[in-house]
């Protein structure tokens, strides 16, 4: 692999499940040429147009390489979280309107990445990202009948964001609780 292929290959490990080309471009700076090159070398598989998948063993190897650069890994996780928080927020209104079915399908297709972004937002204390996702994610879980899964994610978040004694709870903590 050349340098840009190596860097992109490592960067793509922040994604879970399949990777949408647009997300790879915005989060990892991927170009179509480099994605195609990785696919031609069998490091990525194309399942449907504009979506890529990485074998779990290859992901594991690339993640180990990315961990060697913690600041880069954190930057990519932040970018991934930012992308998916906007993704969910953009679909929240659609879930209440005429594009409901399309929005549900789009979120379902990206749910593993959205959950990963949510978890990173909790770990890193990115309250604006959590705020952006609360309504859309709550509506999604309710509409697809996955209330238990949604409740589990929100309960873990409440625990993570719980204020320590003497500290005021955040508005995000209260919104997640509701």
C-alpha positions as CSV (number, residue, x, y, z in Angstrom):
1,X,0.0,0.0,0.0
2,X,1.1,3.5,-0.6
3,X,1.1,6.0,2.2
4,X,-2.4,7.5,1.5
5,X,-3.9,4.0,1.2
6,X,-2.3,3.0,4.6
7,X,-3.6,6.1,6.3
8,X,-7.1,5.7,4.9
9,X,-7.2,2.0,5.7
10,X,-6.4,2.8,9.4
11,X,-8.8,5.7,9.4
12,X,-11.7,3.7,8.3
13,X,-11.6,1.5,11.4
14,X,-13.6,4.2,13.3
15,X,-16.6,3.0,11.3
16,X,-18.7,0.0,12.3
17,X,-20.7,-2.1,9.8
18,X,-20.7,-0.9,6.3
19,X,-19.2,2.5,5.4
20,X,-21.0,4.9,3.2
21,X,-18.7,6.7,0.7
22,X,-19.9,10.2,1.7
23,X,-19.2,9.4,5.3
24,X,-15.7,8.1,4.5
25,X,-15.0,11.2,2.5
26,X,-16.1,13.6,5.3
27,X,-14.7,11.7,8.3
28,X,-11.5,10.2,6.9
29,X,-10.8,12.4,3.9
30,X,-11.2,9.4,1.6
31,X,-11.2,9.9,-2.2
32,X,-13.1,7.6,-4.5
33,X,-9.8,6.7,-6.1
34,X,-8.3,5.5,-2.8
35,X,-11.4,3.7,-1.8
36,X,-11.5,1.9,-5.2
37,X,-7.8,1.0,-4.8
38,X,-8.4,-0.5,-1.4
39,X,-11.3,-2.5,-2.8
40,X,-9.2,-3.6,-5.8
41,X,-6.6,-4.9,-3.3
42,X,-9.4,-6.8,-1.4
43,X,-9.0,-4.7,1.7
44,X,-12.5,-3.4,1.3
45,X,-15.5,-5.1,-0.1
46,X,-18.3,-3.4,-1.9
47,X,-21.7,-4.7,-1.0
48,X,-23.9,-2.2,-2.7
49,X,-23.0,0.9,-4.7
50,X,-21.2,3.6,-2.6
51,X,-20.9,1.3,0.5
52,X,-17.8,-0.5,1.7
53,X,-17.2,-3.2,4.3
54,X,-14.0,-4.3,6.0
55,X,-13.3,-7.8,7.2
56,X,-13.2,-8.0,11.0
57,X,-9.6,-9.4,11.0
58,X,-8.4,-6.6,8.8
59,X,-10.2,-4.1,10.9
60,X,-8.6,-5.5,14.0
61,X,-5.1,-5.2,12.4
62,X,-5.7,-1.6,11.2
63,X,-7.1,-0.6,14.6
64,X,-3.9,-1.7,16.3
65,X,-2.0,0.5,13.8
66,X,-4.3,3.5,14.5
67,X,-3.9,3.0,18.2
68,X,-0.2,3.8,17.8
69,X,-1.3,7.4,17.1
70,X,-3.7,8.3,19.9
71,X,-4.2,11.9,18.9
72,X,-5.1,10.8,15.3
73,X,-7.5,8.2,16.6
74,X,-9.2,10.7,18.8
75,X,-9.5,13.2,16.0
76,X,-11.1,10.6,13.8
77,X,-13.5,9.5,16.5
78,X,-14.5,13.1,17.0
79,X,-15.0,13.6,13.2
80,X,-17.1,10.3,13.1
81,X,-19.2,11.5,16.0
82,X,-19.7,14.9,14.5
83,X,-20.8,13.4,11.2
84,X,-23.3,11.0,12.7
85,X,-24.7,13.5,15.2
86,X,-25.6,15.7,12.2
87,X,-26.8,12.7,10.3
88,X,-29.3,11.8,13.1
89,X,-30.3,15.4,13.7
90,X,-31.1,15.9,10.0
91,X,-33.4,13.0,10.1
92,X,-35.3,13.8,13.3
93,X,-37.7,16.1,11.6
94,X,-38.1,13.6,8.7
95,X,-39.2,11.0,11.3
96,X,-42.2,13.2,12.2
97,X,-43.1,14.0,8.6
98,X,-43.5,12.8,5.0
99,X,-40.0,11.2,4.8
100,X,-40.6,9.0,7.8
101,X,-40.0,5.6,6.0
102,X,-36.9,6.9,4.2
103,X,-35.5,8.3,7.4
104,X,-36.1,5.1,9.3
105,X,-34.3,3.1,6.5
106,X,-31.4,5.5,6.5
107,X,-30.9,5.4,10.2
108,X,-31.3,1.6,10.2
109,X,-28.6,1.3,7.6
110,X,-26.2,3.4,9.8
111,X,-27.3,2.3,13.2
112,X,-24.0,0.7,14.2
113,X,-22.1,3.8,13.3
114,X,-24.7,6.0,15.1
115,X,-24.4,3.8,18.2
116,X,-20.6,4.1,18.0
117,X,-20.8,7.9,17.6
118,X,-23.2,8.0,20.6
119,X,-20.9,6.0,22.8
120,X,-17.9,8.2,21.8
121,X,-19.9,11.3,22.6
122,X,-20.6,9.9,26.1
123,X,-17.0,8.9,26.7
124,X,-15.6,12.2,25.4
125,X,-18.3,14.3,27.1
126,X,-19.5,15.7,23.8
127,X,-22.8,17.0,25.1
128,X,-23.7,19.0,21.9
129,X,-23.4,15.8,19.8
130,X,-25.6,13.9,22.3
131,X,-28.1,16.7,22.3
132,X,-28.2,16.6,18.5
133,X,-29.0,12.9,18.5
134,X,-31.4,12.5,21.4
135,X,-34.7,13.2,19.6
136,X,-33.9,11.3,16.4
137,X,-32.5,8.3,18.1
138,X,-35.4,8.1,20.6
139,X,-38.0,8.4,17.8
140,X,-36.1,5.7,15.8
141,X,-36.1,3.2,18.6
142,X,-39.7,3.8,19.4
143,X,-40.9,3.6,15.7
144,X,-39.1,0.4,14.9
145,X,-40.2,-1.3,18.2
146,X,-36.7,-1.5,19.7
147,X,-37.6,0.4,22.9
148,X,-35.6,-2.0,25.0
149,X,-32.4,-1.4,23.0
150,X,-33.0,2.4,23.1
151,X,-33.6,2.3,26.8
152,X,-30.4,0.4,27.4
153,X,-28.4,3.0,25.5
154,X,-30.0,5.9,27.3
155,X,-29.6,4.2,30.8
156,X,-25.9,3.7,30.2
157,X,-25.7,7.4,29.1
158,X,-27.5,8.5,32.3
159,X,-25.0,6.6,34.4
160,X,-22.0,8.0,32.5
161,X,-23.3,11.6,32.7
162,X,-24.6,11.4,36.3
163,X,-23.4,14.4,38.2
164,X,-21.0,13.8,41.1
165,X,-22.1,14.9,44.5
166,X,-22.4,18.7,44.7
167,X,-22.4,19.1,40.9
168,X,-25.4,20.3,39.0
169,X,-26.8,17.9,36.4
170,X,-26.5,19.0,32.8
171,X,-29.5,19.7,30.6
172,X,-28.3,16.8,28.3
173,X,-28.4,14.4,31.3
174,X,-32.0,15.4,32.0
175,X,-33.1,15.2,28.3
176,X,-31.6,11.7,28.0
177,X,-33.5,10.7,31.2
178,X,-36.7,11.9,29.7
